[in-house]
Amino acid sequence: MALRFGIEEEYFVVDPRSRQVVPRAGGVVARAAETLGDRASAELVCFLAEAKTPPCDDLDKLTEQIRAMRATMADAARAEGLMLVATGTPVLGDLFPPPISPGPRYADSLATYRALDDEQCICSCHVHVEMPDRARAVQVSNHLRPWLPTLLAMTANSPFWAGRDTGHACWRVMSWARWPVAGPPPFFESLSHYEDLIEALLGCGALMDLATVFWDVRPSSRLPTLEIRLADVALDTEGAALFAALVRALAQVALAAVEDGERPPAPSQEMLRAAYWLAARDGLAGKGLDVRTGRPARFADLAVALLAHARPALDDSGDLALVEAGLDRLLTDGTGADRQRRVHRRRGLLSDVVDAAAVGLPRPPEIG
């Protein structure tokens, strides 16, 4: 039986005239909460609004939930005279220092992490996959590690930062990498290994609390899920659904391997970090690193290998045809970063990129 899954997405709140991010997420969230309840929420920085789907048992249901969630959030923004934009980093705006949302937890974050909070203007997509228990969630995390750089390359959607092209396909992950507990997770021998490390990180102050375990895969501290959190927010519903379907299928294959007693590949953190950087720099079109072998490999080829690895679960869930079509589109049209840059090349205006990435508005042909 296919595992239940759901998505969390973050969006930038933008002034539709200047196309710059503005610190007015509170009003958007309050309006959206009239429909979504606590599935709409604020984030650390007042430029960001977040929304979550409920857990779903099949891809069609999840896709409809993402579409409805985005429509609700976009309607709430318009009612406030604003727009929402689905990019991993802010294309335009005066960002420093960013306005921090009110509340004691965010004040504690600023006291603990200091200038790191200044660059928390990033929007990501998190997929939660239901797990039988935390012990198996940790073991599934081990099996997912070799595929993380490829997933990162496939979901890159943050080439611009505050008025400039960073030269990277995913600048969000470069900004995020500075945090003390972020990026690819370590290899864990057991649940107690994971818990002992978390206890040590809490004890020394590198973690403020369990919610600041920012590894790209982590057992949720509040839900019976494994959370995969490495992707930029997707430009569109279809991109978000493709990522979620692949993640669930990889987790399903990994869970079967755990139950069969298979030991996963254990690439070093150094190898994963190098592969992450290559994925973040050049995205799916770039030459990367197959961390399973230590050899160079094109990320497009690794994406095809990822699909082949996930195929048994995609077959079981009935998602294979949709995911194959989605991957074909991705390989043909490029990532969100590629599509953003195509829009920018048309007239050289970053305001066009903002408009093209707006949630709930028609997209120009260059972005698809």
C-alpha positions in Angstrom: 0.0 0.0 0.0 1.3 3.4 -0.9 2.4 5.7 2.0 0.4 8.8 2.8 2.2 12.1 2.0 1.7 15.8 2.0 3.4 19.0 1.1 4.4 22.3 2.8 5.2 25.3 0.6 6.6 28.8 1.3 5.9 31.8 -1.0 7.2 35.4 -1.1 4.7 38.2 -0.5 5.3 40.8 -3.2 4.0 44.3 -4.0 2.5 44.0 -7.5 3.7 47.4 -8.5 7.3 47.4 -7.4 7.6 43.6 -7.7 9.7 43.7 -4.5 9.1 41.6 -1.4 7.2 43.3 1.3 6.8 42.4 5.0 3.0 41.9 4.9 2.7 38.1 5.2 0.6 38.5 8.4 -2.4 39.9 6.5 -2.2 37.2 3.8 -2.0 34.4 6.3 -4.9 35.7 8.4 -7.2 35.8 5.3 -6.0 32.4 4.0 -6.6 30.9 7.5 -10.3 31.6 7.1 -10.3 28.7 4.6 -7.2 26.7 5.5 -7.2 27.1 9.3 -3.8 26.3 10.8 -2.6 25.0 7.4 -1.7 28.6 6.6 1.0 30.1 8.7 3.7 32.8 9.0 7.4 32.2 8.9 10.5 33.7 10.6 10.7 36.6 8.1 7.6 38.7 7.4 8.2 38.4 3.6 7.1 34.7 3.6 3.8 32.9 3.9 3.5 29.2 4.3 0.7 26.7 3.5 0.3 23.0 3.9 -1.8 20.2 2.4 -3.5 17.6 4.5 -2.1 14.1 4.2 -3.2 12.3 1.0 -3.1 8.7 -0.1 -2.7 9.2 -3.8 -1.1 11.6 -6.2 -4.2 12.9 -7.9 -5.6 13.9 -4.5 -2.4 15.6 -3.5 -2.2 17.5 -6.8 -5.7 18.8 -6.3 -4.9 19.8 -2.7 -1.8 21.7 -3.9 -3.8 23.5 -6.6 -6.5 24.5 -4.2 -4.1 25.5 -1.5 -2.2 27.8 -4.0 -5.5 29.3 -5.2 -6.6 30.1 -1.7 -3.2 31.7 -0.8 -3.2 33.7 -4.0 -6.7 34.9 -3.5 -5.8 36.0 0.1 -2.8 38.0 -1.3 -4.9 39.7 -3.9 -7.5 40.7 -1.3 -4.6 42.4 0.5 -3.5 44.2 -2.7 -0.5 41.9 -2.9 0.8 38.9 -4.9 2.5 35.6 -4.1 5.6 34.5 -5.9 6.9 30.9 -6.1 10.7 31.3 -6.3 13.3 29.9 -3.9 15.0 33.3 -3.4 13.6 36.8 -3.7 14.1 38.2 -7.2 13.7 41.8 -6.1 13.6 43.6 -2.8 15.4 45.5 0.0 16.3 42.5 2.2 18.7 43.7 4.9 17.9 43.5 7.7 14.7 41.5 7.1 11.7 42.2 9.3 11.3 39.3 11.8 7.8 38.0 12.7 6.7 38.8 16.2 6.7 36.2 19.0 9.1 34.8 21.6 10.3 31.9 19.4 11.5 34.2 16.6 13.1 36.5 19.2 15.0 33.4 20.5 16.1 32.5 17.0 17.5 36.0 16.4 19.4 35.8 19.7 20.7 32.3 18.9 21.5 32.5 15.2 22.1 36.3 14.9 23.1 37.4 11.4 22.1 34.0 10.0 18.5 35.1 10.3 19.3 38.0 7.9 19.4 35.6 5.0 16.3 33.6 5.9 14.5 35.0 2.9 14.2 31.7 1.2 11.2 29.6 0.1 11.3 25.8 0.0 9.1 22.8 -0.5 8.9 20.1 2.2 7.4 16.7 1.6 6.2 14.6 4.5 6.0 10.8 4.0 4.2 8.7 6.6 6.5 6.2 8.4 5.7 3.2 10.6 8.0 4.4 13.4 11.0 6.7 14.0 13.5 3.9 13.9 12.6 3.0 10.4 12.3 6.6 9.4 16.0 7.1 10.3 16.9 4.0 8.3 14.9 5.2 5.3 16.8 8.5 5.6 20.1 6.6 5.1 18.7 5.1 1.9 17.6 8.5 0.5 21.0 10.2 1.0 22.5 9.1 -2.4 19.6 10.6 -4.3 19.5 14.0 -2.6 21.9 15.9 -5.0 19.9 14.7 -7.9 16.6 15.8 -6.4 18.3 19.1 -5.7 19.3 19.5 -9.3 15.8 18.6 -10.5 14.1 21.2 -8.2 16.4 24.2 -8.6 14.3 27.4 -8.8 16.4 30.2 -7.2 18.9 31.7 -9.7 18.2 35.4 -8.7 18.8 37.1 -5.4 17.7 40.7 -4.7 18.3 42.1 -8.2 21.2 40.0 -9.5 21.8 36.6 -11.1 23.9 34.6 -8.7 25.2 32.3 -11.5 23.7 29.3 -9.6 20.6 27.4 -10.4 19.8 27.0 -6.6 21.1 29.9 -4.6 18.8 29.0 -1.7 20.8 26.0 -0.8 24.0 27.9 -0.8 22.5 30.4 1.7 21.0 27.6 3.8 24.3 25.7 4.0 25.7 28.1 6.6 23.4 26.9 9.3 25.0 24.6 11.9 22.6 21.7 11.4 21.6 21.8 7.7 22.2 20.1 4.3 22.4 16.4 3.8 22.0 14.3 7.0 24.7 12.1 8.4 24.5 8.3 8.1 22.9 7.0 11.2 23.5 3.4 12.5 20.4 3.4 14.6 17.7 5.6 16.1 19.7 5.9 19.3 22.7 7.2 17.2 20.4 9.9 15.8 18.9 10.7 19.2 22.3 10.9 20.9 23.6 13.3 18.2 20.5 15.5 18.6 21.0 15.6 22.3 24.6 16.6 21.9 23.7 19.4 19.5 21.0 20.7 21.8 23.3 20.5 24.8 26.0 22.6 23.1 23.5 25.2 21.7 24.0 24.5 18.0 20.3 23.6 18.0 17.7 25.9 19.6 15.1 23.2 19.7 14.0 20.1 17.7 12.4 22.4 15.1 15.9 23.7 14.2 17.1 20.3 13.0 17.4 21.6 9.4 18.9 18.6 7.7 17.4 18.0 4.3 15.9 14.7 5.6 14.7 14.4 9.2 12.1 12.5 11.2 9.4 15.0 12.1 9.4 16.1 15.7 5.6 16.4 15.8 4.2 14.1 13.1 4.7 10.3 12.3 6.6 11.2 9.1 9.9 11.6 7.5 10.3 15.1 6.1 12.3 15.7 2.9 13.0 19.4 2.8 15.7 20.1 0.2 13.7 21.5 -2.7 13.1 25.1 -3.8 9.4 25.9 -3.9 8.2 24.9 -7.4 7.1 27.3 -10.0 3.8 25.4 -10.5 1.6 22.7 -9.1 2.8 20.1 -11.5 6.4 20.6 -10.4 5.5 20.3 -6.8 3.5 17.2 -7.4 6.3 15.6 -9.4 8.8 16.2 -6.6 6.3 14.7 -4.0 5.6 11.6 -6.1 9.3 10.9 -6.6 10.1 11.4 -2.9 7.3 9.1 -1.8 8.3 6.4 -4.3 12.0 6.7 -3.1 10.8 6.4 0.5 8.6 3.4 -0.4 11.5 1.6 -2.1 13.8 2.5 0.8 11.3 1.2 3.4 11.1 -2.1 1.6 15.0 -2.3 1.5 15.1 -1.6 5.3 12.6 -4.3 6.0 14.7 -6.7 3.8 17.8 -5.8 5.8 19.6 -4.2 2.9 22.5 -1.8 3.9 22.4 1.3 1.8 25.3 3.1 0.2 27.0 5.4 2.6 28.6 8.3 0.7 30.8 10.6 2.8 29.6 14.0 3.8 32.4 15.5 1.8 31.2 13.6 -1.3 27.6 14.7 -0.7 28.7 18.3 -0.1 30.5 18.4 -3.4 27.6 16.9 -5.3 25.2 19.4 -3.6 27.4 22.3 -4.8 27.5 21.0 -8.4 23.7 20.5 -8.3 23.1 24.0 -6.9 25.5 25.6 -9.4 24.3 24.1 -12.7 21.1 22.3 -11.9 19.7 19.5 -14.0 21.7 20.5 -17.1 25.0 20.3 -15.4 27.7 17.7 -14.9 27.6 16.3 -11.4 28.7 13.5 -9.3 27.3 10.1 -8.7 27.9 9.7 -5.0 27.2 6.0 -5.2 30.3 5.5 -7.3 32.4 8.6 -6.8 32.4 9.2 -10.6 31.3 12.2 -12.6 27.9 11.9 -14.1 25.4 14.2 -15.8 22.5 15.1 -13.5 20.1 14.4 -16.4 21.4 10.8 -16.5 21.2 10.6 -12.7 17.5 11.7 -12.9 16.8 8.9 -15.3 18.6 6.5 -12.9 16.5 7.9 -10.0 13.3 7.2 -11.9 14.5 3.6 -12.6 15.2 3.1 -8.9 11.8 4.4 -7.9 9.9 2.5 -10.6 8.7 -0.4 -8.4 6.9 2.0 -6.1 5.6 4.1 -8.9 4.2 1.0 -10.5 2.5 0.0 -7.3 0.9 3.4 -6.8 -0.2 3.8 -10.4 1.9 7.0 -10.7 4.5 5.8 -13.2 3.0 7.2 -16.4 2.4 10.6 -14.8 5.9 10.8 -13.3 7.5 9.7 -16.6 5.6 12.4 -18.4 6.7 14.9 -15.7 10.3 13.9 -16.0 10.2 14.2 -19.7 8.8 17.7 -19.4 11.5 18.6 -16.9 14.3 17.3 -19.2 12.8 19.1 -22.2 11.8 22.4 -20.6 14.4 22.7 -17.9 14.1 23.4 -14.2 12.5 26.4 -12.6 15.8 28.2 -12.7 16.1 27.6 -16.5 12.6 28.8 -17.0 13.2 32.0 -14.9 16.3 32.8 -17.0 14.4 32.3 -20.3 11.9 34.9 -19.2 14.7 37.3 -18.1 16.5 36.9 -21.4 13.4 38.1 -23.3 13.6 41.7 -22.2 16.3 41.8 -19.5 13.7 42.7 -16.8 13.6 41.0 -13.5 10.1 42.3 -13.0 9.1 40.0 -15.8 10.5 37.1 -13.8 8.5 38.0 -10.8 5.3 38.2 -12.8 6.0 34.9 -14.5 6.5 33.2 -11.1 3.4 34.7 -9.5 1.1 32.1 -7.9 -2.4 31.9 -9.5 -1.6 34.0 -12.6 -1.2 32.9 -16.3 2.4 32.2 -17.3 4.1 33.5 -20.5 5.1 30.9 -23.1 8.8 31.2 -22.1 8.1 29.8 -18.7 5.4 27.3 -19.6 
